[in-house]
Amino acid sequence: MVEQAFHRNIMTFAVLAVLGIGYSGWLYSQHPLTGMDNVDGIIGVVLGLYICSHPAATLVDMLFYRRGIQYQFSSMKSAVLWLALNVLILFIGGIAIFVGTTRLIGRN
């Protein structure tokens, strides 16, 4: 049961990474998604915050509430890789927030 939750988290992180990279790449190439910069920016910021919320919740659970122990990492290497994946997803969410914010407040 715990292993299924672990794999579900990895799949969720993969989907969030693809969404964040796809949206940021689309807006970075200067193609408007909706045709209005304000709406594109709002979507980017909200999407970035949503992307960041999942790894942030996982990290808080692991660090403060000791729920990360349930994953029973087989080695220190796997624990470090899990932490690196969380940080990577946070970074991708931060990029989506940045691109959305620059679209939102950018001057044409």
Backbone as a printed PyTorch tensor [residue, N CA C, xyz], in Angstrom:
tensor([[[  0.8230,  -1.1970,   0.0000],
         [  0.0000,   0.0000,   0.0000],
         [  0.8630,   1.2550,   0.0000]],

        [[  1.9130,   1.2360,   0.8170],
         [  2.8000,   2.3920,   0.8840],
         [  3.5430,   2.5530,  -0.4300]],

        [[  3.9240,   1.4350,  -1.0440],
         [  4.6310,   1.4960,  -2.3090],
         [  3.7560,   2.0790,  -3.4140]],

        [[  2.4550,   1.7820,  -3.3870],
         [  1.5460,   2.3530,  -4.3770],
         [  1.4480,   3.8640,  -4.2120]],

        [[  1.3890,   4.3390,  -2.9730],
         [  1.3420,   5.7840,  -2.7270],
         [  2.6290,   6.4490,  -3.1900]],

        [[  3.7540,   5.7670,  -2.9780],
         [  5.0430,   6.3060,  -3.4070],
         [  5.0910,   6.4400,  -4.9280]],

        [[  4.6550,   5.4080,  -5.6450],
         [  4.6520,   5.4700,  -7.1070],
         [  3.6330,   6.4740,  -7.6270]],

        [[  2.5230,   6.6330,  -6.9170],
         [  1.5300,   7.6350,  -7.3070],
         [  2.1260,   9.0320,  -7.1670]],

        [[  2.9150,   9.2670,  -6.1200],
         [  3.5690,  10.5610,  -5.9580],
         [  4.5640,  10.8220,  -7.0830]],

        [[  5.2990,   9.8100,  -7.4780],
         [  6.2560,   9.9840,  -8.5730],
         [  5.5210,  10.3100,  -9.8720]],

        [[  4.4250,   9.6270, -10.1360],
         [  3.6520,   9.9100, -11.3470],
         [  3.0440,  11.3130, -11.2960]],

        [[  2.5580,  11.7070, -10.1270],
         [  2.0200,  13.0630,  -9.9720],
         [  3.1030,  14.0930, -10.2420]],

        [[  4.3020,  13.8660,  -9.7010],
         [  5.4060,  14.7890,  -9.9240],
         [  5.7830,  14.8460, -11.3960]],

        [[  5.7520,  13.7100, -12.0920],
         [  6.0930,  13.6850, -13.5100],
         [  5.0770,  14.4890, -14.3260]],

        [[  3.8030,  14.3250, -14.0220],
         [  2.7550,  15.0720, -14.7350],
         [  2.8950,  16.5640, -14.4550]],

        [[  3.1520,  16.9240, -13.2020],
         [  3.3270,  18.3330, -12.8600],
         [  4.5450,  18.9280, -13.5560]],

        [[  5.6130,  18.1520, -13.6650],
         [  6.8140,  18.6410, -14.3490],
         [  6.5270,  18.8910, -15.8240]],

        [[  5.8180,  17.9720, -16.4550],
         [  5.4910,  18.1470, -17.8730],
         [  4.5920,  19.3660, -18.0680]],

        [[  3.5960,  19.5330, -17.1910],
         [  2.7230,  20.7140, -17.2850],
         [  3.5040,  22.0090, -17.1130]],

        [[  4.3540,  22.0540, -16.1040],
         [  5.1190,  23.2680, -15.8470],
         [  6.0810,  23.6090, -16.9610]],

        [[  6.8050,  22.6120, -17.4500],
         [  7.7640,  22.8540, -18.5320],
         [  7.0280,  23.2210, -19.8200]],

        [[  5.9360,  22.5270, -20.0950],
         [  5.1690,  22.8340, -21.3100],
         [  4.5870,  24.2290, -21.3000]],

        [[  3.9680,  24.6060, -20.1880],
         [  3.3620,  25.9370, -20.1000],
         [  4.4270,  27.0270, -20.1480]],

        [[  5.5090,  26.8450, -19.3890],
         [  6.5700,  27.8550, -19.3810],
         [  7.2210,  27.9780, -20.7480]],

        [[  7.4600,  26.8530, -21.4040],
         [  8.0480,  26.8890, -22.7410],
         [  7.1450,  27.5650, -23.7530]],

        [[  5.8540,  27.2830, -23.6290],
         [  4.8910,  27.8960, -24.5520],
         [  4.8730,  29.4100, -24.3840]],

        [[  4.8010,  29.8880, -23.1410],
         [  4.7620,  31.3350, -22.9210],
         [  6.1090,  31.9960, -23.1730]],

        [[  7.1970,  31.2750, -22.8920],
         [  8.5130,  31.8470, -23.1200],
         [  8.7670,  32.0860, -24.6070]],

        [[  8.1610,  31.2680, -25.4460],
         [  8.3430,  31.4440, -26.8820],
         [  7.4660,  32.5700, -27.4270]],

        [[  6.8260,  33.3210, -26.5360],
         [  6.0500,  34.5100, -26.8610],
         [  4.7570,  34.2260, -27.6050]],

        [[  4.2550,  33.0110, -27.5370],
         [  2.9590,  32.6950, -28.1240],
         [  1.8920,  32.8230, -27.0420]],

        [[  0.9300,  33.7310, -27.2090],
         [ -0.1160,  33.8390, -26.1900],
         [ -1.0150,  32.6130, -26.2000]],

        [[ -1.3630,  32.1660, -25.0240],
         [ -2.2120,  30.9840, -24.8970],
         [ -3.6760,  31.3540, -25.0700]],

        [[ -4.1070,  32.4340, -24.4080],
         [ -5.5030,  32.8530, -24.4770],
         [ -5.6970,  34.1000, -25.3160]],

        [[ -4.6110,  34.7660, -25.6560],
         [ -4.7150,  36.0040, -26.4150],
         [ -4.6270,  37.2420, -25.5330]],

        [[ -4.7650,  37.0700, -24.2170],
         [ -4.6740,  38.1880, -23.2760],
         [ -3.5320,  37.9080, -22.3030]],

        [[ -2.5950,  38.8510, -22.2270],
         [ -1.4300,  38.6520, -21.3670],
         [ -1.8040,  38.5080, -19.8950]],

        [[ -2.8030,  39.2580, -19.4440],
         [ -3.1920,  39.1660, -18.0370],
         [ -3.7050,  37.7770, -17.6840]],

        [[ -4.5270,  37.2150, -18.5310],
         [ -5.0730,  35.8840, -18.2680],
         [ -3.9650,  34.8350, -18.3450]],

        [[ -3.0810,  34.9640, -19.3220],
         [ -1.9530,  34.0390, -19.4220],
         [ -1.0810,  34.1070, -18.1680]],

        [[ -0.8430,  35.2990, -17.6780],
         [ -0.0360,  35.4700, -16.4750],
         [ -0.6970,  34.8840, -15.2390]],

        [[ -1.9830,  35.1000, -15.0990],
         [ -2.7090,  34.5470, -13.9480],
         [ -2.6880,  33.0270, -13.9890]],

        [[ -2.9070,  32.4620, -15.1650],
         [ -2.8580,  30.9990, -15.2950],
         [ -1.4640,  30.4790, -14.9230]],

        [[ -0.4270,  31.1690, -15.3680],
         [  0.9440,  30.7490, -15.0590],
         [  1.2530,  30.7890, -13.5750]],

        [[  0.8310,  31.8570, -12.9060],
         [  1.0970,  31.9740, -11.4710],
         [  0.3310,  30.9130, -10.6950]],

        [[ -0.9300,  30.7190, -11.0190],
         [ -1.7360,  29.7140, -10.3150],
         [ -1.1930,  28.3130, -10.5810]],

        [[ -0.8350,  28.0270, -11.8290],
         [ -0.2650,  26.7220, -12.1530],
         [  1.0520,  26.5060, -11.4130]],

        [[  1.9010,  27.5180, -11.3730],
         [  3.1700,  27.4070, -10.6520],
         [  2.9710,  27.1740,  -9.1620]],

        [[  2.0140,  27.8760,  -8.5700],
         [  1.7370,  27.6540,  -7.1470],
         [  1.2030,  26.2510,  -6.9010]],

        [[  0.3660,  25.7630,  -7.8050],
         [ -0.1490,  24.4030,  -7.6590],
         [  0.9680,  23.3680,  -7.8020]],

        [[  1.8640,  23.5950,  -8.7630],
         [  2.9890,  22.6860,  -8.9490],
         [  3.8700,  22.6730,  -7.7020]],

        [[  4.1190,  23.8230,  -7.1250],
         [  4.9700,  23.9040,  -5.9390],
         [  4.3090,  23.3300,  -4.6900]],

        [[  2.9890,  23.2790,  -4.6590],
         [  2.3160,  22.8470,  -3.4390],
         [  2.5440,  21.3640,  -3.1340]],

        [[  2.6330,  20.5240,  -4.1430],
         [  2.7940,  19.0900,  -3.9020],
         [  4.1510,  18.7350,  -3.2940]],

        [[  5.2660,  19.1550,  -3.8850],
         [  6.5360,  18.8140,  -3.2420],
         [  6.7400,  19.5530,  -1.9200]],

        [[  6.1700,  20.7400,  -1.7910],
         [  6.2950,  21.4550,  -0.5250],
         [  5.5780,  20.6970,   0.5910]],

        [[  4.3980,  20.1710,   0.2960],
         [  3.6660,  19.3860,   1.2930],
         [  4.4230,  18.1100,   1.6420]],

        [[  5.0160,  17.4760,   0.6390],
         [  5.7880,  16.2610,   0.8850],
         [  7.0050,  16.5580,   1.7520]],

        [[  7.6980,  17.6520,   1.4500],
         [  8.8730,  18.0120,   2.2400],
         [  8.5020,  18.3690,   3.6740]],

        [[  7.4100,  19.0780,   3.8670],
         [  6.9690,  19.4050,   5.2190],
         [  6.6220,  18.1350,   5.9820]],

        [[  5.9310,  17.2100,   5.3270],
         [  5.6090,  15.9370,   5.9690],
         [  6.8720,  15.1780,   6.3560]],

        [[  7.8490,  15.1630,   5.4590],
         [  9.0770,  14.4200,   5.7300],
         [  9.8990,  15.0570,   6.8460]],

        [[ 10.0140,  16.3730,   6.8130],
         [ 10.9180,  17.0450,   7.7330],
         [ 10.3180,  17.3140,   9.1110]],

        [[  9.0570,  17.6850,   9.1620],
         [  8.4830,  18.1060,  10.4310],
         [  7.5630,  17.0830,  11.0750]],

        [[  6.8240,  16.3670,  10.2850],
         [  5.8340,  15.4610,  10.8510],
         [  6.2690,  14.0040,  10.8090]],

        [[  7.4550,  13.7410,  10.3230],
         [  8.0430,  12.4040,  10.2910],
         [  7.1930,  11.3940,   9.5280]],

        [[  6.3650,  11.8680,   8.6190],
         [  5.5850,  10.9440,   7.8060],
         [  6.4120,  10.3830,   6.6730]],

        [[  7.5670,  10.9590,   6.4250],
         [  8.4330,  10.4420,   5.3780],
         [  9.0210,   9.0970,   5.7310]],

        [[  8.9630,   8.7440,   6.9970],
         [  9.4870,   7.4570,   7.4320],
         [  8.6790,   6.3210,   6.8140]],

        [[  7.4200,   6.5760,   6.4940],
         [  6.5770,   5.5320,   5.9210],
         [  7.0910,   5.0400,   4.5760]],

        [[  7.8980,   5.8470,   3.8810],
         [  8.4090,   5.4190,   2.5920],
         [  9.4780,   4.3410,   2.7180]],

        [[ 10.1160,   4.2430,   3.8560],
         [ 11.1230,   3.2270,   4.1040],
         [ 12.1470,   3.1740,   2.9670]],

        [[ 12.9050,   4.2440,   2.8400],
         [ 13.9070,   4.2910,   1.7860],
         [ 14.9120,   3.1680,   1.9720]],

        [[ 15.2770,   2.5450,   0.8810],
         [ 16.1820,   1.4000,   0.9620],
         [ 17.6220,   1.8190,   1.2350]],

        [[ 17.9580,   3.0450,   0.8590],
         [ 19.3150,   3.5290,   1.1080],
         [ 19.2890,   5.0480,   1.2240]],

        [[ 20.4050,   5.5780,   1.6380],
         [ 20.5400,   7.0230,   1.7280],
         [ 20.4870,   7.6420,   0.3320]],

        [[ 20.9810,   6.8990,  -0.6590],
         [ 20.9690,   7.3940,  -2.0370],
         [ 19.5400,   7.6010,  -2.5310]],

        [[ 18.6510,   6.6650,  -2.2470],
         [ 17.2670,   6.8080,  -2.6930],
         [ 16.5650,   7.9520,  -1.9680]],

        [[ 16.9010,   8.1790,  -0.7010],
         [ 16.3250,   9.3080,   0.0350],
         [ 16.8020,  10.6320,  -0.5560]],

        [[ 18.0730,  10.6950,  -0.9230],
         [ 18.6180,  11.9200,  -1.5210],
         [ 18.0050,  12.1500,  -2.9010]],

        [[ 17.8110,  11.0740,  -3.6660],
         [ 17.1710,  11.2200,  -4.9790],
         [ 15.7290,  11.6950,  -4.8420]],

        [[ 15.0140,  11.2020,  -3.8410],
         [ 13.6380,  11.6450,  -3.6030],
         [ 13.6210,  13.1240,  -3.2340]],

        [[ 14.5600,  13.5450,  -2.3980],
         [ 14.6660,  14.9520,  -2.0230],
         [ 15.0250,  15.8040,  -3.2420]],

        [[ 15.9300,  15.3130,  -4.0880],
         [ 16.3120,  16.0520,  -5.2920],
         [ 15.1330,  16.1830,  -6.2520]],

        [[ 14.3130,  15.1390,  -6.3680],
         [ 13.1220,  15.2190,  -7.2170],
         [ 12.1610,  16.2820,  -6.7000]],

        [[ 11.9770,  16.3400,  -5.3910],
         [ 11.1090,  17.3650,  -4.8110],
         [ 11.6350,  18.7630,  -5.0910]],

        [[ 12.9310,  18.9500,  -4.9540],
         [ 13.5300,  20.2630,  -5.2150],
         [ 13.4230,  20.6210,  -6.6910]],

        [[ 13.5940,  19.6390,  -7.5780],
         [ 13.4480,  19.8890,  -9.0220],
         [ 12.0370,  20.3360,  -9.3640]],

        [[ 11.0370,  19.6950,  -8.7970],
         [  9.6480,  20.0830,  -9.0620],
         [  9.3680,  21.4730,  -8.4890]],

        [[  9.9170,  21.7800,  -7.3250],
         [  9.7790,  23.1390,  -6.7810],
         [ 10.4030,  24.1640,  -7.7250]],

        [[ 11.5540,  23.8350,  -8.2870],
         [ 12.2230,  24.7350,  -9.2260],
         [ 11.3860,  24.9410, -10.4880]],

        [[ 10.8090,  23.8610, -11.0140],
         [  9.9620,  23.9710, -12.2060],
         [  8.7340,  24.8290, -11.9010]],

        [[  8.1350,  24.6470, -10.7330],
         [  7.0090,  25.4920, -10.3290],
         [  7.4190,  26.9500, -10.1880]],

        [[  8.6160,  27.1870,  -9.6650],
         [  9.1240,  28.5560,  -9.5470],
         [  9.3220,  29.2090, -10.9070]],

        [[  9.7850,  28.4320, -11.8690],
         [  9.9360,  28.9600, -13.2300],
         [  8.5750,  29.3190, -13.8130]],

        [[  7.5720,  28.4620, -13.5940],
         [  6.2250,  28.7630, -14.0950],
         [  5.6760,  30.0300, -13.4410]],

        [[  5.9310,  30.2030, -12.1520],
         [  5.5040,  31.4300, -11.4740],
         [  6.2170,  32.6410, -12.0660]],

        [[  7.5230,  32.5160, -12.3010],
         [  8.2920,  33.6270, -12.8510],
         [  7.8080,  34.0080, -14.2500]],

        [[  7.6170,  33.0130, -15.1070],
         [  7.1650,  33.2940, -16.4720],
         [  5.7560,  33.8900, -16.4540]],

        [[  4.8890,  33.3570, -15.5980],
         [  3.5450,  33.9010, -15.4830],
         [  3.5450,  35.3280, -14.9610]],

        [[  4.4060,  35.5950, -13.9870],
         [  4.4850,  36.9530, -13.4350],
         [  5.0140,  37.9380, -14.4570]],

        [[  6.0290,  37.5440, -15.2080],
         [  6.5420,  38.4740, -16.2270],
         [  5.5230,  38.6840, -17.3200]],

        [[  4.7180,  37.6790, -17.6370],
         [  3.6450,  37.8600, -18.6200],
         [  2.5740,  38.7810, -18.0520]],

        [[  2.3160,  38.6550, -16.7440],
         [  1.2690,  39.4350, -16.0990],
         [  1.6220,  40.9130, -16.0100]],

        [[  2.8780,  41.2080, -15.6530],
         [  3.2440,  42.6100, -15.4400],
         [  4.0700,  43.1840, -16.5830]],

        [[  4.3890,  42.3740, -17.5950],
         [  5.2170,  42.8150, -18.6940],
         [  4.5560,  43.9170, -19.5110]],

        [[  5.3720,  44.7610, -20.0490],
         [  4.8940,  45.8450, -20.9080],
         [  5.1680,  45.4730, -22.3540]],

        [[  4.1970,  45.6320, -23.2150],
         [  4.3750,  45.3380, -24.6310],
         [  4.7250,  46.5970, -25.3860]]])
